[in-house]
Amino acid sequence: MSYLQRVDAALAAIRDADRHREIPADEPKYVADFSSNDYLALAADSRMVEAMRHVKRVGAGGARLLGGRHREHALLEGDIAKWIGRERALLFSSGYMAALGVIPVLANFVEVTYSDALNHACLIDGIRTTKAPREIFAHAQLPPKAQRRHPALIVSESLYGMDGDAVNLRAMLDDLHDDDILLADEAHALGLFGLEGAGLAHGIDDPRIVVLGTLSKAIGAAGGFIAGPARLVDLLVNTARTFIFDSALPPAIAFAARVGIMLTRTADDRRGRLFANAAQLRDGLRALGLPALDGPTPVVPIILGEEHRALELMQRGLERGINAPAIRPPTVPAGTSRLRVSIRADHTDEQIGLWLEQLACCTASS
């Protein structure tokens, strides 16, 4: 049997499990799109688009330590560090690359890694590259301090992108040993929570906390970063493989991200609209008898259980021009397939109402 025949068999197994995915050939237009993490609707903001026109080049030309070093990178790193209240920040080409870069470095200084069971794949993959022993703990239930080995690396998201719930980072930090490290993935919290949208870790002044962030969600740009003590960033520059060997973020994107941060810091009106939209959707779900997590987060999962049920409801929504994507394993645990509704600041009352009307029809016919 050739390898392509084995590929065919693997694809058939994925289809049989209702887990097959495809990339559409075009950019579809929807009446209401609930699939994007562009929470503050900045990605298409005219000021962001205009920023791309005010740079001298597009591509970086190489890694930062070679020919890919540009002024826009250093300025953006300075803006990030000042915004979220850390000594220094270091850019990576994506949040995924930031996770793969920082975790192996931090693991050199601990004896064990503790990882939340619902952590994003980038965190899981970063942990898998290390030689340190690792333990997975139940979601948001870090084992008691007296039972944990240390020094330890604790890896957690601050706001979980598939379930929409937040952890108490300050309480988690208070529960650490003095020689522990807490890596907080702020990807879904940045731009939304904290002073000027600086995240849930903002205001926690402790060198044991290291922040992982992305510029591709609420900021409306692209790229990722690690922020924390200056000495740690210096070490990452010298040892993080996904920084040393990866091409730098395009300068045009770095400049647009600076504009995105500036807009984010003054976007209280957009945040207010975002939270009002999320509340409207949650109120509507409860009125339909569907569970809805309390809180203002813009991620609202509608957990359906089996893959085929999530696909069915997604397809019925698409027939009316509503895009609420079906999320299935391996993105979420088996038995928790769902529609992941991502609320944005630019959603209208009519769009949210249309989606609730669609859900009501599906619920009544089930």
N, C-alpha and C positions, 0 to 999 in steps of 0.2 A: 504494500500500500504506500503510495507516494505521500509526501508531507501535505500536498494540497488536498488529497482525499481525507487526510486526518483533520485538516482545516475545515473541510465541508462538514465533517462529523461534529466538530466542536461548535460550528455555527448552528447546526441543526439542534444540538442540545440547548443552546441559548434560546433559540426560537421556541422550542417545546416548553421551556420554562417561562415563556412570556417575558423574557428579559432582553430581547433583541432591540438594538437602537440603530438609528440611521441619522446621517447629517443631511438635512434638506439641501437641495442644489441651489435654491434661491433664498432670498430673505422675505418670508411671508408677511403679509399685512393682516393685522388682527383688529377687530373692533375693540377688544380689551386684552391686553397682554399682561399676564401675571407671572412671567417666567424670569424676569430680569432682576439682578441685584443692584441695579442703578438706582438705589433707594431715593436719592435726592434729585433724580432726573437731571444730573449735571453732564452726562456723557455727550449729549447733543446740544448743550447750552452754547449759544452763539459766542460767548466769551471764551469758552474752552476751545471751540473750533478756530476762532481767530488766533488764539495763542500759538497754534501749530504753524502759523504763517510767519512767525517772528523769530525763527531760528535759522542758522546758516546751513544746517545739514539735517538729514533725516537719520540715517544709520550711525551708530557709534563708531564703527570701524574696528572693533576688537574689544578685548577685555579691558577693564579699568586699569590694570597694572601694566598694560601695553599701550596700544594706540587708541583705546576707547575712553580715555579720561577727558571729560569736558566740564566746563564751568557750570553748566546746568545741573550736573549731578551733585556737586558740592553744595550748591545753593539749595537744592531740594532737600538734601540730608540735613542741612542746617534748619530749614523750615520745619521739617518733621520733628527733629529733636526739641525745638522750642515749643512747638504746638502741643506735643504729648508729654512734655516735661521730663525728658531724659537727657543724660549728658551728651549722648552722641547717637547717630543713626547711620546705618549702612544699607545702601540700595542693592537689591537683587533684581534679576529680570522678571521675577514673578514671586508671589507669595509661596508657591510650591517650592521654588528654588531656595527661597529663604529658609524654609523648614528643613529641606534636605541639607542645607549648609550649616545651620546653627546647631541642630540636635547632635550630630556626631562630635562636634567640638565640645559642647557642654557635657556630653556623656563621659568625656575623658576625666572629669573632675568629680564623678560620683561613683557609687558602687551599685546603684540600682535605678531604674527608671519606672515611674508609676504613670500609667496612661489611662485617661477616661475612656470608657467603653464606646462612647459615641464620637470620639475624636475624628477629625477629617483625615482623609487618606494621606494627605501630605505629611501630617504628623506621624501617622502610623508608619509610612515608608521611611521617614527620617529615623524613627526609633529602630526599625529593622536593620538599618545599616550599621548600627553600633554593636559593640561587643559586650556591652553592659547587660546584666540580667534585667529582665523587664517583667512587670506585673500589670495586668489590666484590672482596674477597679470599676465597680458599678457606677453608672452615670451619676456624677455630682456627689458621690459618696466616698471620698478619700478615706482609706483605712485609718483607724485611730492612730494618733501619733506614737503611742507607746508600742504599737505593733509594727511600725514601719522601720525598715532598715534605713540607715543614713550614713554618709551624705547621699541624698537622692535628688533626681531630677523629676519634678512633677510637671506633667504636660497636660494642659487643659485649654479649651476654647473659653473665651469669656461670654460670648453669645453664640449659641449653637445654631448653625445655618440650616439644619434640617428640622429641628424641633422648635426653634424659636425661643428657647428658655435661656436664662442667664445664670451664671454662677456668682457667688459672693467672693470675689477675688481677695478682698480685705480679710475676710474670715479665713480663707484658705491660707493666706500669707501668715496670719497670726498663728496658724496651726503647724507651721513649718519648724523644723530644727534649724539651728543657727547656720549649719553648713549645707542646707538644702538650697535648691534653685527652683523657681517657678517660671516656666515658659508659658506665657499667656497669649494665645492666638486671638487678636482683636479684629480679625478680618471683617466680621459682621457688625461689630459695635462701633468702629471708627466712623465718625461723621454723624452719628446718631445720638450717642450718650456721652455724658461728661461735659465739663465746661467747654463751650465752643465745639462740641462734638469730638473732643479729644480722647474719648474711649472710657471704658469702665475701669481701666487701670490708672487713669489720670488722678493725680493727687496722692497716690500711694508711693511715698518716697522711701524706697527700700532697695538696696542694690541686689537683693536676691531675686527680684522680679525682672524678667527679660520679656520685652514686648515683640511679638511678631505681628506685622500688619501688611495690608495690601492697599494699593492705590486704585484697584480695578472695580471697587463696588461703590460705596457712597461718594468717593472722590471723583469718580467718572473718568479715570485715566487707565493706567496699567502699571504693573511693576509691584514689587514687594520690598519689605525692609525688616531689619532687626534693629531695635533700639534698646539701649541700656547703658551700663557703665562704659566710659571711654576705653578703659583697659580691655574690656571684653571685645569691643568693636575693633580695636587694634589687633587683637589675636585673630579675629575672624578674617580680617584683611590678609593675614599671613597664613591661615590654615584652612579656611572654609573653601572646599573644592568648588562648590557651585558659584562662588564669587570669583575665585582665582581663574577658573578655566572657562567661564561663561562670558559671552559677549555682553557688554554693558547695555543698559536700557537706552533706547534711542534718545538723543538729546531733545528732539521735538516732543516726545512723550514726557520727559522729565520737566520741561518748561510748562507744558499743559497741566501736569500734576501740581505744580506750584500754584497755578491759577486756581485749580480745583480746591486746594487746601485753603486758599484765601477766601473763595466763595463759601466753602463749607463752614469756616469759622464764623461767618456772618449770616448763616442760613437758618436762623431761628424760626423764621416764617415757614420755610420749607419743612423743617422738623415738626413744627406744629401741625401742618397739613398732613404730613406722613402719619403722625400718631392719631390724628382724627380719623384718617382713612382706615387705619388698622382697627380702631375702636368700632367704626361703623360695620366693618366686616365681621368682627367677633360678635357684636350684638345681633347681627343678622343670622349668624350660624347658630347661636343659642336659641333664637326664635324658631329655628327649624328643628331644634332638638339635637343638634350636632355639638360635640364637645369643642370647646375653644379655650386655649390656655390664657389665663389672666396675664395682663401686662401689655405694654405698648409696642412690643417688638413687631417689626414689619413682616416677619416670617410666620405664616399661619398654615400649619400642616392639617390636612384633612385625612386622617389615617383610616384606610379601608381594609387593610389586612393582606389580601391576596393580589398578586400581580394583575390578573385578568380584570378584576374589578376596577383597579386604578386606571388601566388602559381603556376600559369601557367608558368611564366617566370623562377621561381626557378627550376621547374621540367625540363623544356627544357634545362636549363644549366646543371643540374645533368646528363642528358642523354649524355652530352659531357664531363663529368668529372669535371665540374665547380661548385663549391659550393658558391653561393651568397644567403644567407638565406632570406626568406620572413619574414618581420616583420609586424605583424598585431596587432590590438587591443587585449588586453588592454595595450600592450607595447607602442603603439603610438596611438594618437587620431583617432577616427573613421573617415574614409574617407581619411586617409593618409597612408594606407598600402604601403609598399615599399620593395625594395631590399636594404639591407644595405651592402654596399661594404666596407670592412675593409682592407686597404692597409698596407702591412708590408715591412720592409727593405729588406727582402729576396725574394720578388716577382721579377720575371724576366720580361724583356721587352716582351718576348714571351708569358708569362702567361697573362699579361695585354692585349696584342694584341689579344689573343684568346678570352678573355672575351668581348672585344669591337667587335670582329667579330661576336660573338654569339648575342650580342645586336643588331647589324646591321641586322642580319637575322631575329630576332624577330620583329624588327621595320618594316622591309619591308613586313613581312607577316601579320602584324596587320591590 
